[in-house]
Amino acid sequence: MQYIEPFVVAEIGCNHKGDINIAKEMIEAAAIYCKVDAVKFQKRCNNELLTLEQRNAPHPHPECSYGKTYGEHREFLEFNADQHRELKELCEQMNIIYSSSVWDLTSAKEIAGLNPKFIKVPSACNNHYEMLGWLCDNYGGEIHVSLGMTTYGEEERLIKLFEDRKRHKDLVVYICTSGYPISFEDACLLEITRIRDTYEGIVKRIGFSGHHNGIAVDVAAYTLGASIIERHYTLNRTWKGTDHAASLEPDGLRKLKRDLMAAYKALTYKEKEILDVEMVQREKLKYRISEEKK
């Protein structure tokens, strides 16, 4: 397997608590302290995405809600297109890539209008074929898609859609288990091997979107062939919200990038039988067979 340098995406999502100043602080920490490659937000048009019944229903976890109804909660956490443009401009100043997940066609059009390097389609929307088709036909960057909650048949239909529109070489698919957080047993990392065996050479790259605790699983995912690693990111795992518990704080995100780079550098063959660094030790320590015993 040919390993390429790991690409780390810090998914801010809605962990900014609806405060653009917190969002900017998270960008700066991700760029300067964590040294990751990209940050990713979310964009939703809630009137399009949610039914009236869903908008008026209470949040399923009231302790995490930022409004009296689920609709109010979602609107509180939403940034408009101009605010996303402002965040993208800050990312460019900080030399980190801006991206966003899109959950509906209106949001896809708004984010595509910002022309980011890549747009993400979450697991919940990877069967939104109208939106996927629009992105294929109208957006020129990479399209990243998570495969959580997805049958093999849905997976095949997704890949075929991109092949039919000749956009599969811009497609990145992510192994993902849609739980927040998940157990290690539910990470199912060998799905990376299955996807690699099935679609390597068809899609551009394979990623891993993790919702587990710690960072060991991510390093294992990279060694199996997931060259893009995405983790939810927060400034405080105790903040109100459903994603914080499955997120990394800045120290964890920084260590993740460090450990992935260490793995990348280490995943090589020896360039010669005995490395230069070994020669001094060989001369000093290697057992010598006497000439008489030869």
DAVEN-V370966 format. One record per backbone hydrogen bond with DSSP energy under -1.0 kcal/mol. CO is the residue of the C=O (numbers start at 1). NH is the residue of the N-H. If there is no record, write none. Layout:
co->CO nh->NH
co->CO nh->NH
This chain:
co->7 nh->229
co->8 nh->37
co->8 nh->38
co->9 nh->231
co->10 nh->12
co->10 nh->40
co->11 nh->233
co->12 nh->15
co->14 nh->17
co->16 nh->19
co->19 nh->23
co->20 nh->24
co->21 nh->25
co->22 nh->26
co->23 nh->27
co->24 nh->28
co->25 nh->29
co->26 nh->30
co->27 nh->31
co->28 nh->32
co->29 nh->33
co->29 nh->34
co->30 nh->36
co->37 nh->97
co->38 nh->10
co->39 nh->99
co->40 nh->12
co->40 nh->13
co->41 nh->101
co->43 nh->103
co->45 nh->49
co->46 nh->50
co->51 nh->55
co->52 nh->56
co->55 nh->71
co->57 nh->70
co->61 nh->64
co->62 nh->65
co->69 nh->73
co->70 nh->74
co->71 nh->75
co->72 nh->76
co->73 nh->77
co->75 nh->78
co->80 nh->84
co->81 nh->85
co->82 nh->86
co->83 nh->87
co->84 nh->88
co->85 nh->89
co->86 nh->90
co->87 nh->91
co->88 nh->92
co->89 nh->93
co->90 nh->94
co->91 nh->96
co->97 nh->39
co->99 nh->41
co->100 nh->120
co->101 nh->43
co->104 nh->108
co->105 nh->109
co->106 nh->110
co->107 nh->111
co->108 nh->112
co->109 nh->113
co->111 nh->114
co->112 nh->115
co->117 nh->142
co->119 nh->144
co->120 nh->102
co->121 nh->146
co->122 nh->125
co->123 nh->126
co->125 nh->128
co->127 nh->129
co->128 nh->132
co->129 nh->133
co->130 nh->134
co->131 nh->135
co->132 nh->136
co->133 nh->137
co->134 nh->138
co->135 nh->139
co->142 nh->119
co->143 nh->172
co->144 nh->121
co->145 nh->174
co->151 nh->155
co->152 nh->156
co->153 nh->157
co->154 nh->158
co->155 nh->159
co->156 nh->160
co->157 nh->161
co->158 nh->162
co->159 nh->163
co->160 nh->164
co->161 nh->165
co->162 nh->167
co->163 nh->166
co->167 nh->170
co->168 nh->171
co->170 nh->143
co->171 nh->204
co->172 nh->145
co->173 nh->207
co->174 nh->147
co->175 nh->209
co->177 nh->179
co->184 nh->187
co->188 nh->191
co->189 nh->192
co->190 nh->194
co->191 nh->195
co->192 nh->196
co->193 nh->197
co->194 nh->198
co->195 nh->199
co->196 nh->200
co->199 nh->202
co->199 nh->203
co->205 nh->173
co->206 nh->227
co->206 nh->228
co->207 nh->175
co->208 nh->230
co->211 nh->182
co->215 nh->219
co->216 nh->220
co->217 nh->221
co->218 nh->222
co->219 nh->223
co->220 nh->224
co->221 nh->226
co->222 nh->225
co->225 nh->227
co->227 nh->7
co->228 nh->208
co->229 nh->9
co->230 nh->210
co->231 nh->11
co->232 nh->248
co->236 nh->239
co->243 nh->246
co->244 nh->247
co->248 nh->234
co->249 nh->253
co->250 nh->254
co->251 nh->255
co->252 nh->256
co->253 nh->257
co->254 nh->258
co->255 nh->259
co->256 nh->260
co->257 nh->261
co->258 nh->262
co->259 nh->263
co->260 nh->264
co->261 nh->265
co->262 nh->266
co->263 nh->267
co->266 nh->268
co->275 nh->278
co->278 nh->282
co->279 nh->283
co->280 nh->284
co->281 nh->285
co->282 nh->286
